[in-house]
Amino acid sequence: MLSPLLIAVIIVAYAFEFINGFHDTANAIASTVYTRALPVRAAIAMSATMNFIGALTSEKVALTISKGLVNVNLDLHVILAALVGAVVWDLITWWLSIPSSSSHALIGSLIGATMVSTMSVQTVEWSGVVNKVVIPLFTSPLIGMALGFLIMKLVFEIFANTPHAKANRFFHRAQILSSAVMAYSHGNNDAQKTMGIITLALVTCGLADAVSGVPLWVKLSCALCMAVGTSIGGRRIMKTVGRGVTKLEPVIGFVAEGSSAIAIETMTALGAPVSTTQVLTTSIMGAGSARNVRSVRWTTAKSIMAAWFITLPAAIALGGITAFLLGLIPW
């Protein structure tokens, strides 16, 4: 029988997955909507479906979260604190229309909650944090930007003699495919964080074996929560991603989404929980700068990047504070 505290952990985990879905809807469909390749409702439905499929594909990222970041058996209230801290940060950035990283919010909150509850920094697997979190935090956006720039240059060469109207029609259709692949990649990486947290809680209670991986019901329920959240949509952040960085055209949307998907799938294969928001934004920057460096709104880009840098420490603080407060309750 599940304890009330474990039930609370699972419910808040589902809430985080739901928020992650509508917070990050913009990642996959913002450029598709703003170039009018698809209407909003169709784009959201497609994104939700591909998110669901992607979430069921692998579990390497989930295993990183469940057993690669801390080296101590956490109490359930500590896991609950990590989730609450991440939810609070996601809601703050959603309200401010800042496309921040749900991944780093959850990871940072887990680190902060662990350190406060154990009163030690040695309970954190810092090698895992550096290799699986910090390094991908910086490398994945750079890979996205580089791919966006290089692929855009290649597209210019291939379509140099193609009439603009004809090329525009082609990429208008092709962008639907790239958006679907991007949504799949988002589900394949982002949905796994919550799977990892729930698995960590189940292992703590002796209801799951860390060696056996993520239970099927956890995969299905988390995938469904993300899909439902995605279906509601994150239109506030969509404006920032869709038109705040550069003037979007179908070709830029196609290149940015394709570049992002390649970068994210590479990191997912390595078990690295990355930010789809960061990767897509820098891919748009790379594709836009390949056309014209001045076409990128670098002021907006700087404000977005600033949010990336403060997410991890802010989430660590929120997780720590929440763990301290929950620790005062005689569970």
N, C-alpha and C positions, 0 to 999 in steps of 0.2 A: 504493500500500500504506500502511495506517495505521501510524504509529509507535507503539511501546509506550507512550509518554507520552500520546499522543492517545487511545489505547485506555483508559488509566487515567482520563483526564479524563471520557470518555464513561461509563465504569462508575460513577465516583463521582457523576456528574450523574444517572444513573439511580437511584442509591441515594438521592440527595437528593430526587428526584421521588417515589420510593416512600415515603420518610419523610414528605414533605409530604402525601402521600395519607392515611396513617394518623394523622398528627399533626392534620390538619384535617378528618377525617371528622366530628368533633363539630360543625363549623360548620353543616353542612347538616341533620343528623339528630338532634342532641341534643334539641331541643324536641319533635320528632315522636315520639321514643322515650319521653321522659318524660311526654308527655301521652297516650301509648299509642295514637296515631293509627296507628302501624305497629309490628309487633314488630321487634326489633333486626336480625335477619337480613334481613328484607325491606327495611328502611330502608337498610341498608348496601348491599344489592344494587342498589337503586334509585339510591342516591348514586353508586356506582361507575359505573353505566351513564351517568348524566347527566354525571358528571365527564369521562368519555371523549368524549362527544359535544361538550361545551363546549370541551374542549381542542383540537378540530379546527376550531373555528369561525372564529377570526381569529388575527392575528399582530402586532397593533399593540404589545402589551406586550412581546412577544419582541424586536421591533426596538428598543424603548427600551433593553432590557438589552444587546443585542448591539452597538449603535452609538450610544447616547445618553448613556452615563454616563462613559466614558473616551475620551480623544482620542489614545491611543497604542496601537501594536500590542504586545499583551502576549505574553510567553513562555508556553508551555503550562503550565509549573510554577506560574506566577502564577495562571492560571485554576484549576488544580488546588487551589491554596492557598485560593482564594475558596470553592470548593465544600466543601473539608474544614472550613473555619471555620464555614460555614453548617450543615453536618451536625452538628458538635459542639454548636452552640448549640441546634439543634432537639432533639437527644437529651437535652440537659440540661433544657430546659423541658418536654419530654414526661415525663421521669422525675419532675419536680417537679409535674406536673399543671398547668402554667401555660400558658394558651392564648395563646402569643406569636405573632409574625408571622414565618412562613417567608420571606415576601417581603423584609422588611427585614433579616432575617438574611443572606440571599444578597446583597442590594445592599450592606449594610454591610461584609460580608466582602470583596466585590469592591473596594470603595473602599479598605479597609485594605490589602489585598494589593497593589493598584496603587501606593499611595503609598509603601509600604515598598520594593517592588521597584525603583521608579524614583527613590526618594529625593526626591520632589517632590510638591507638592500641585497643581501646575499641570497634571498629566496627568489630573486628574479634571475632567469637565465639570460644574462646580459649578452652572451655570445649569440644566442638565438635572436634576441631583440635587435642586435646590430646587423646580423647576417640576413635575417628574414624581414626586418621592419625598416631599420634606419637606412641601410644601403639601398634597398628597393625604393624607399621614400624619395631618394635623390636620383637614382638611375632610371626608374621607370618613366618619369616625366621627360627626362633628357632623351631617352630612347624614343618616346612618342614624338617629341619635337623634331628630332633628327629624321625619323621616318617620314613625318609629315612634310618636311622640307624636301627630302630626296625624292619621295614618290611624286610630289607635286611637280618638281623639275622634270621627272621622267614623263609625266602626263603631258606637260607642255611640249616636250620633244615629239611624243607620239602623235599628238593632235594638232601639231603646228600648222598643218595645211588643211585642217578640217574647218568648215564654216562654223562660226561661233554658235549659231542657232541650232545646228545639227548636233554639235558637241554638247550643248546645254540640254537638249532633249535626251541624249544618251545618259548623261550623268544624273538627270532628273529621275530616270528609271533605276539606274544602277545604285543610287543612294538608298533606295528602299532595301536592297540586299545588304549594303554595308551597315545600315542601321540595325537590321535584324541580327547580323553577326556581332555587332557591338553589344546589343542587348543580351545575346547569348553569353558573351564574355563577361559581362557584368554579373549575370546570375552565377556563372561558373566560379567567379572569384568572391564576390561580395556576400552572396548568400551563405557561404561556408563559414563565415565568422560566427554567426549565431549557432550554426550546427555544432561548431567546436565548443562554444560556451555551454550549451545544453549537455553535450557529451561529457564535458568536464564536471558538471554538476551530477550527472548520473554516475560517473566513476566515483566521485566523492561519497555518494550514498551507497556504493556497492551494487548499483543496479545495471552497470555496464562494465565491460572490460576494455581498458584503453588499447589493448592489442588488437581487438576485434574491429576497431574503427567506429564509424558513425552508424547508429541503428537506422534502419530503413524508415521507420515512422518519423524520426527526427528530420531526415532529409525531405520527406514528403511534406511535412507540416511547415517547415521553414521555407521551402520552395513556394508553397501556397501562400504563406503570409507575405512574402516578397512580391509575388504576383498580384495579390490584392492591393497592396500598397502602391505598386506601380500603376495599377489600373486607375487609381485616384489621381495620380499625377502630381508632379512638382512644378506647377506653372510659375511660381515665384522665382525659382532658381533658373527655370528654363529661359527666362528673359536675359539673365546674366550670361549664361553659356551660349545662347543662341544668337545674340546680337551685341553683346557687350564687349567681345574681344576683337572682332573684325567683321567686315561686311561679308556675310555668307552668300556663297553661290553654290549651286549643286556640286560642282567639281571640288570645291574646298570641303564641303560636307562629306562627300564620298571619300576623299583622301584622308581626312581627319579621322573618320570612323574606322576606315580600314587600317590605318596606322595604329590607332588605339587598340583595336582588337588584336593585332599581332603582338604588341607590347604586353597587353594584359594576359593573353594566353601563354606567352613565354614565361611570365612571372608565376602564373597559376601552376604550370608544369613544374616549377621549382618550389612550389609550396609557399610562395611569398604573398602575403595579403597586401595588395597595393590599393591605391586610390584610383578608381576609374575616373573620378572627377578631375584629378590632376593630369592623368594621362591624356584624356580627351582635350582638356583646355590647352595643354602644350602642343598637342597635335594640330589643333586649330591655329595656334600661333605659328607653328612651323610651316603649315600649308599657306597661311596668309602671308608670311614674310617671304616665301618663295615667289609669290606674285609681286609683292611690293612691301618692303620693310615698313614703310610709312602707313600702310593700310592697317597695321595692327595697332590697336588702342593699348599702348604699353602702360598707360596710367591705370586702366582697369585691370590689366594683366598683373601689375605689381600689387594691387590691392588683393587680388585673388591669391597670389603667391604668399602674401603676408599671412593670410588665413591658414595656409598650409603649415607654415612654420609655428604658428601659435597653437594649432590643434592638439598636438601631442602633449606639450607641457600643460595646457589648459585642462585637458582630459585627465592627466595624471593628478592634477590638483583636485578636480571634481571627484574622481574616484576615491582619492585619499580622504577627502572631507566626508563623503557619503559613508565610507567604511568606518570612519571614526564615529559618526552619528549612529549608525546601525549597531556598532559595537557596544553602545551604551544600553541597548535593549537586552534583557536577560532571555535570550533565545532558548 
